[in-house]
Amino acid sequence: MKKIYILLIVIVIAVIVALFYFTSGSPALTTENNESNLAAAKGFSGSSIVPPEIISVMQTSTSTFELVWTDPNSKESGYMIFRGSGDNYLLQPQYAKVGANVTKFVDTKIVPGMTYSYSVRPYISKGNQMSLYPSSNLVVVTAN
């Protein structure tokens, strides 16, 4: 019985810590999309970051996909590419990162017959702080 109480206390503490972390945000990574956050991150105001749109994913060889997206922003530091694989389409942590105003990424690690999902997300960084902004559409493709 004592072990059950200890386990319950540990679970309650873990939930409280998780709630605090996710509601207050990590000091090095925020996901707010407002002008004050943008101004603080880059030192300018009056701008907002718009999500890109993936406009094509083309298989260029048996082991590569080429992603192309719109770049509706001029103030981003770059874009993060997220990729998932398999039937569940869950995106994994950042797969790749490209610089500002880049609109293409070539994924050279695909396997024929495998299904992949992609999303692109703009970010702004200043020093060790990074602000993430809304992601693009999710695109799902199967390699030939």
C-alpha positions as CSV (number, residue, x, y, z in Angstrom):
1,M,0.0,0.0,0.0
2,K,2.9,2.3,0.8
3,K,4.3,1.8,-2.7
4,I,1.0,2.8,-4.3
5,Y,1.0,6.1,-2.3
6,I,4.6,6.8,-3.3
7,L,3.8,6.0,-7.0
8,L,0.8,8.3,-6.8
9,I,2.9,11.2,-5.3
10,V,5.5,10.7,-8.0
11,I,2.8,10.8,-10.8
12,V,1.2,14.0,-9.3
13,I,4.6,15.7,-9.1
14,A,5.4,14.7,-12.7
15,V,2.0,16.1,-13.9
16,I,2.6,19.4,-12.0
17,V,6.1,19.8,-13.5
18,A,4.8,19.0,-17.0
19,L,2.0,21.5,-16.7
20,F,4.3,24.2,-15.4
21,Y,6.8,23.5,-18.2
22,F,4.2,23.5,-21.0
23,T,2.2,26.4,-19.8
24,S,5.1,28.7,-19.0
25,G,7.2,27.7,-22.0
26,S,10.8,26.7,-22.2
27,P,13.1,29.7,-21.8
28,A,15.0,28.8,-25.0
29,L,12.0,27.9,-27.2
30,T,8.6,29.6,-27.5
31,T,5.8,28.9,-29.8
32,E,3.9,32.1,-29.5
33,N,2.8,33.9,-32.6
34,N,2.3,37.5,-31.7
35,E,3.9,40.8,-32.8
36,S,5.4,41.5,-29.4
37,N,7.2,38.1,-29.4
38,L,8.4,38.8,-32.9
39,A,9.6,42.3,-32.0
40,A,11.5,40.9,-29.0
41,A,13.1,38.1,-31.0
42,K,14.3,40.3,-33.9
43,G,14.2,43.8,-32.6
44,F,11.5,45.1,-35.0
45,S,7.8,45.6,-34.8
46,G,4.8,45.7,-37.1
47,S,5.5,42.4,-38.8
48,S,4.0,39.0,-38.4
49,I,5.2,35.6,-39.6
50,V,2.9,33.7,-42.0
51,P,3.0,29.9,-42.3
52,P,4.6,28.7,-45.6
53,E,2.8,26.3,-47.9
54,I,4.4,23.2,-49.3
55,I,3.5,23.4,-53.0
56,S,5.3,20.3,-54.3
57,V,7.1,17.2,-53.2
58,M,8.8,15.5,-56.1
59,Q,10.7,12.3,-56.2
60,T,13.9,13.1,-58.1
61,S,15.6,9.7,-57.7
62,T,15.0,6.4,-55.9
63,S,16.5,7.9,-52.7
64,T,15.5,11.6,-52.9
65,F,12.5,13.8,-52.5
66,E,12.6,17.5,-53.3
67,L,10.3,19.7,-51.2
68,V,9.4,23.2,-52.4
69,W,7.4,25.7,-50.4
70,T,6.3,29.3,-50.5
71,D,8.3,32.0,-48.6
72,P,5.6,34.5,-47.5
73,N,8.0,36.1,-45.0
74,S,11.0,38.4,-45.2
75,K,11.9,38.5,-41.5
76,E,12.4,34.8,-40.6
77,S,15.8,33.4,-39.6
78,G,15.1,30.2,-41.5
79,Y,12.8,27.2,-41.8
80,M,12.8,23.9,-39.9
81,I,11.7,20.8,-41.8
82,F,9.9,18.1,-39.9
83,R,9.5,14.6,-41.3
84,G,7.5,11.5,-40.3
85,S,7.6,8.1,-41.7
86,G,5.4,5.0,-41.7
87,D,1.6,4.7,-41.5
88,N,1.0,7.1,-38.6
89,Y,2.3,10.3,-40.2
90,L,3.6,11.6,-36.9
91,L,6.3,14.2,-37.4
92,Q,9.5,13.6,-35.6
93,P,11.6,16.4,-34.0
94,Q,13.3,18.7,-36.4
95,Y,14.7,16.8,-39.3
96,A,16.6,19.6,-41.0
97,K,17.0,23.3,-41.0
98,V,17.6,25.8,-43.8
99,G,18.4,29.5,-43.9
100,A,16.2,32.5,-44.4
101,N,14.4,32.9,-47.8
102,V,15.2,29.3,-48.8
103,T,12.3,27.6,-50.4
104,K,13.7,24.1,-51.3
105,F,15.0,21.1,-49.4
106,V,16.3,17.8,-50.8
107,D,15.7,14.8,-48.6
108,T,18.4,12.2,-49.6
109,K,17.4,9.6,-47.0
110,I,14.3,8.0,-48.4
111,V,13.6,4.3,-48.9
112,P,11.5,3.0,-51.8
113,G,8.0,1.9,-50.8
114,M,8.1,3.9,-47.5
115,T,5.5,6.7,-46.8
116,Y,6.7,10.0,-45.5
117,S,5.0,13.1,-44.2
118,Y,6.6,16.6,-44.2
119,S,5.9,20.0,-42.7
120,V,7.9,23.3,-42.8
121,R,8.0,25.8,-39.9
122,P,9.5,29.3,-39.9
123,Y,11.6,30.4,-36.9
124,I,13.3,33.5,-35.7
125,S,16.4,33.4,-33.5
126,K,18.3,35.9,-31.6
127,G,21.2,34.9,-29.4
128,N,20.2,31.6,-27.7
129,Q,16.5,32.4,-28.0
130,M,14.3,30.9,-30.7
131,S,10.7,31.5,-31.5
132,L,8.7,29.1,-33.6
133,Y,5.8,30.1,-35.8
134,P,2.9,28.2,-37.3
135,S,3.7,25.2,-39.6
136,S,2.9,24.7,-43.2
137,N,0.4,22.2,-44.5
138,L,1.2,18.5,-43.9
139,V,2.1,16.7,-47.1
140,V,2.2,12.9,-47.3
141,V,4.0,11.0,-50.1
142,T,5.1,7.5,-50.8
143,A,8.5,6.8,-52.4
144,N,8.6,4.7,-55.6
